[in-house]
Amino acid sequence: MNSSCRKFSVSVRLRELWRDQRGATAVEFAMVGIPFFMFIMAILEIGLVFFAGTILDHATHESARLVRTGQAQNSGMDAGTFKQKICENMTSVICSDASRLHVEVLNFDSFSEAASGTTSVIDPATGEVNTGFQFNTGARNEIVVVRAVYEWPMISNWIRDAFQDTADGDRLLVSTSVFKNEPF
């Protein structure tokens, strides 16, 4: 076989290979599939965070009712018991680790004091959740702020980098209820 015939057969085979479309769909799916599934996972994880935040809001408001009506004061409820009540009002999937839930209950004389009188959720020195929260349910007709903070663990690293609030990579879910105690 001479060299011109060999060149012709190689060029013909390359043209045929170039026109062959049998594997194009698999290659295109490989290029588009990975970003598509990453996008779907991001939507699911962010949706789960919002769902957990809504459940925390509901649990905080339901538990704050014990303070507002005087049931917490009359029963001598402490911070641990109140935290347990919030976890009971959440599903066990969301509040599976009670050590991630932090509760603060403060009383004030006016709503303007309540607006500026709460402690910072994150300790600026360490970048971690402030654990020095107080628990004071107040007396009748006092303004009370009930705040629950849950450290939500993010699943995927690239979502964690975008949504983290703590140095550990957790997203903080915060729920606050402000009210005036009833004249119990």
ROFILUM-462524 format. One record per residue (C-alpha): residue number from 0; residue in one letter; x, y, z. Coordinates in steps of 0.05 Angstrom, whole numbers, plus 5000, padded with zeros to 4 digits. Layout:
+-----+-----+------+------+------+
|   n | res |    X |    Y |    Z |
+-----+-----+------+------+------+
| NUM |   a |    X |    Y |    Z |
...
+-----+-----+------+------+------+
//
This chain:
+-----+-----+------+------+------+
|   n | res |    X |    Y |    Z |
+-----+-----+------+------+------+
|   0 |   m | 5000 | 5000 | 5000 |
|   1 |   n | 5029 | 5066 | 4980 |
|   2 |   s | 5031 | 5129 | 5023 |
|   3 |   s | 4978 | 5168 | 4984 |
|   4 |   c | 4928 | 5111 | 4993 |
|   5 |   r | 4943 | 5108 | 5067 |
|   6 |   k | 4933 | 5183 | 5075 |
|   7 |   f | 4867 | 5178 | 5038 |
|   8 |   s | 4841 | 5122 | 5083 |
|   9 |   v | 4862 | 5159 | 5147 |
|  10 |   s | 4828 | 5223 | 5125 |
|  11 |   v | 4765 | 5185 | 5104 |
|  12 |   r | 4763 | 5150 | 5172 |
|  13 |   l | 4772 | 5217 | 5209 |
|  14 |   r | 4715 | 5248 | 5169 |
|  15 |   e | 4670 | 5188 | 5184 |
|  16 |   l | 4688 | 5192 | 5258 |
|  17 |   w | 4673 | 5267 | 5258 |
|  18 |   r | 4604 | 5255 | 5228 |
|  19 |   d | 4586 | 5198 | 5274 |
|  20 |   q | 4532 | 5222 | 5323 |
|  21 |   r | 4519 | 5158 | 5362 |
|  22 |   g | 4552 | 5181 | 5427 |
|  23 |   a | 4535 | 5255 | 5424 |
|  24 |   t | 4476 | 5250 | 5471 |
|  25 |   a | 4517 | 5215 | 5525 |
|  26 |   v | 4572 | 5268 | 5519 |
|  27 |   e | 4522 | 5325 | 5521 |
|  28 |   f | 4486 | 5295 | 5581 |
|  29 |   a | 4553 | 5287 | 5618 |
|  30 |   m | 4568 | 5361 | 5606 |
|  31 |   v | 4499 | 5386 | 5627 |
|  32 |   g | 4479 | 5332 | 5678 |
|  33 |   i | 4528 | 5347 | 5733 |
|  34 |   p | 4512 | 5421 | 5739 |
|  35 |   f | 4438 | 5405 | 5733 |
|  36 |   f | 4439 | 5356 | 5791 |
|  37 |   m | 4481 | 5403 | 5833 |
|  38 |   f | 4429 | 5457 | 5821 |
|  39 |   i | 4373 | 5410 | 5841 |
|  40 |   m | 4410 | 5391 | 5905 |
|  41 |   a | 4421 | 5464 | 5922 |
|  42 |   i | 4347 | 5479 | 5914 |
|  43 |   l | 4329 | 5420 | 5958 |
|  44 |   e | 4379 | 5439 | 6013 |
|  45 |   i | 4358 | 5512 | 6014 |
|  46 |   g | 4285 | 5491 | 6015 |
|  47 |   l | 4300 | 5446 | 6075 |
|  48 |   v | 4332 | 5505 | 6111 |
|  49 |   f | 4271 | 5548 | 6100 |
|  50 |   f | 4225 | 5491 | 6122 |
|  51 |   a | 4266 | 5482 | 6186 |
|  52 |   g | 4262 | 5557 | 6199 |
|  53 |   t | 4187 | 5556 | 6193 |
|  54 |   i | 4182 | 5498 | 6241 |
|  55 |   l | 4227 | 5535 | 6290 |
|  56 |   d | 4182 | 5597 | 6284 |
|  57 |   h | 4121 | 5556 | 6300 |
|  58 |   a | 4154 | 5520 | 6359 |
|  59 |   t | 4180 | 5586 | 6388 |
|  60 |   h | 4113 | 5621 | 6384 |
|  61 |   e | 4076 | 5561 | 6414 |
|  62 |   s | 4126 | 5556 | 6471 |
|  63 |   a | 4126 | 5631 | 6483 |
|  64 |   r | 4053 | 5625 | 6497 |
|  65 |   l | 4071 | 5590 | 6563 |
|  66 |   v | 4108 | 5653 | 6584 |
|  67 |   r | 4055 | 5702 | 6559 |
|  68 |   t | 3999 | 5668 | 6597 |
|  69 |   g | 4040 | 5659 | 6661 |
|  70 |   q | 4043 | 5583 | 6659 |
|  71 |   a | 4120 | 5584 | 6657 |
|  72 |   q | 4124 | 5631 | 6716 |
|  73 |   n | 4073 | 5594 | 6758 |
|  74 |   s | 4106 | 5526 | 6746 |
|  75 |   g | 4177 | 5552 | 6760 |
|  76 |   m | 4200 | 5533 | 6690 |
|  77 |   d | 4275 | 5540 | 6678 |
|  78 |   a | 4314 | 5549 | 6613 |
|  79 |   g | 4325 | 5474 | 6603 |
|  80 |   t | 4251 | 5458 | 6610 |
|  81 |   f | 4232 | 5515 | 6563 |
|  82 |   k | 4283 | 5490 | 6513 |
|  83 |   q | 4253 | 5421 | 6518 |
|  84 |   k | 4184 | 5450 | 6504 |
|  85 |   i | 4210 | 5483 | 6441 |
|  86 |   c | 4240 | 5417 | 6418 |
|  87 |   e | 4175 | 5381 | 6433 |
|  88 |   n | 4138 | 5431 | 6388 |
|  89 |   m | 4188 | 5417 | 6332 |
|  90 |   t | 4192 | 5350 | 6296 |
|  91 |   s | 4246 | 5302 | 6320 |
|  92 |   v | 4280 | 5306 | 6252 |
|  93 |   i | 4290 | 5381 | 6259 |
|  94 |   c | 4308 | 5382 | 6333 |
|  95 |   s | 4347 | 5317 | 6334 |
|  96 |   d | 4404 | 5349 | 6373 |
|  97 |   a | 4380 | 5394 | 6430 |
|  98 |   s | 4450 | 5419 | 6443 |
|  99 |   r | 4444 | 5459 | 6377 |
| 100 |   l | 4384 | 5497 | 6405 |
| 101 |   h | 4397 | 5560 | 6446 |
| 102 |   v | 4342 | 5598 | 6481 |
| 103 |   e | 4340 | 5669 | 6508 |
| 104 |   v | 4281 | 5699 | 6547 |
| 105 |   l | 4288 | 5771 | 6570 |
| 106 |   n | 4239 | 5821 | 6601 |
| 107 |   f | 4236 | 5896 | 6590 |
| 108 |   d | 4195 | 5956 | 6613 |
| 109 |   s | 4180 | 5981 | 6543 |
| 110 |   f | 4181 | 5958 | 6470 |
| 111 |   s | 4235 | 6008 | 6453 |
| 112 |   e | 4281 | 5977 | 6506 |
| 113 |   a | 4265 | 5908 | 6478 |
| 114 |   a | 4286 | 5931 | 6408 |
| 115 |   s | 4357 | 5945 | 6430 |
| 116 |   g | 4366 | 5904 | 6493 |
| 117 |   t | 4379 | 5834 | 6466 |
| 118 |   t | 4448 | 5803 | 6463 |
| 119 |   s | 4484 | 5788 | 6398 |
| 120 |   v | 4471 | 5719 | 6370 |
| 121 |   i | 4543 | 5709 | 6348 |
| 122 |   d | 4601 | 5724 | 6394 |
| 123 |   p | 4646 | 5772 | 6353 |
| 124 |   a | 4709 | 5747 | 6387 |
| 125 |   t | 4701 | 5673 | 6369 |
| 126 |   g | 4651 | 5673 | 6311 |
| 127 |   e | 4611 | 5621 | 6347 |
| 128 |   v | 4540 | 5623 | 6376 |
| 129 |   n | 4536 | 5664 | 6440 |
| 130 |   t | 4520 | 5616 | 6497 |
| 131 |   g | 4511 | 5670 | 6550 |
| 132 |   f | 4437 | 5677 | 6539 |
| 133 |   q | 4393 | 5695 | 6598 |
| 134 |   f | 4327 | 5666 | 6620 |
| 135 |   n | 4280 | 5715 | 6654 |
| 136 |   t | 4206 | 5705 | 6640 |
| 137 |   g | 4185 | 5770 | 6674 |
| 138 |   a | 4123 | 5787 | 6713 |
| 139 |   r | 4053 | 5806 | 6692 |
| 140 |   n | 4045 | 5863 | 6642 |
| 141 |   e | 4120 | 5864 | 6626 |
| 142 |   i | 4148 | 5863 | 6555 |
| 143 |   v | 4183 | 5797 | 6540 |
| 144 |   v | 4229 | 5776 | 6483 |
| 145 |   v | 4234 | 5701 | 6470 |
| 146 |   r | 4288 | 5682 | 6421 |
| 147 |   a | 4308 | 5613 | 6397 |
| 148 |   v | 4371 | 5600 | 6357 |
| 149 |   y | 4384 | 5534 | 6323 |
| 150 |   e | 4450 | 5515 | 6291 |
| 151 |   w | 4429 | 5481 | 6227 |
| 152 |   p | 4483 | 5437 | 6195 |
| 153 |   m | 4491 | 5448 | 6121 |
| 154 |   i | 4501 | 5385 | 6080 |
| 155 |   s | 4541 | 5404 | 6018 |
| 156 |   n | 4606 | 5442 | 6022 |
| 157 |   w | 4593 | 5491 | 5966 |
| 158 |   i | 4525 | 5511 | 5996 |
| 159 |   r | 4557 | 5515 | 6065 |
| 160 |   d | 4608 | 5565 | 6039 |
| 161 |   a | 4553 | 5610 | 6013 |
| 162 |   f | 4504 | 5605 | 6072 |
| 163 |   q | 4546 | 5593 | 6135 |
| 164 |   d | 4538 | 5638 | 6195 |
| 165 |   t | 4587 | 5606 | 6244 |
| 166 |   a | 4659 | 5585 | 6239 |
| 167 |   d | 4637 | 5512 | 6239 |
| 168 |   g | 4597 | 5522 | 6175 |
| 169 |   d | 4528 | 5520 | 6206 |
| 170 |   r | 4469 | 5564 | 6186 |
| 171 |   l | 4435 | 5599 | 6244 |
| 172 |   l | 4360 | 5595 | 6245 |
| 173 |   v | 4333 | 5650 | 6291 |
| 174 |   s | 4262 | 5658 | 6314 |
| 175 |   t | 4239 | 5715 | 6358 |
| 176 |   s | 4173 | 5729 | 6393 |
| 177 |   v | 4160 | 5796 | 6427 |
| 178 |   f | 4098 | 5807 | 6469 |
| 179 |   k | 4069 | 5836 | 6532 |
| 180 |   n | 4054 | 5787 | 6587 |
| 181 |   e | 3981 | 5779 | 6605 |
| 182 |   p | 3957 | 5801 | 6674 |
| 183 |   f | 3960 | 5729 | 6701 |
+-----+-----+------+------+------+
//
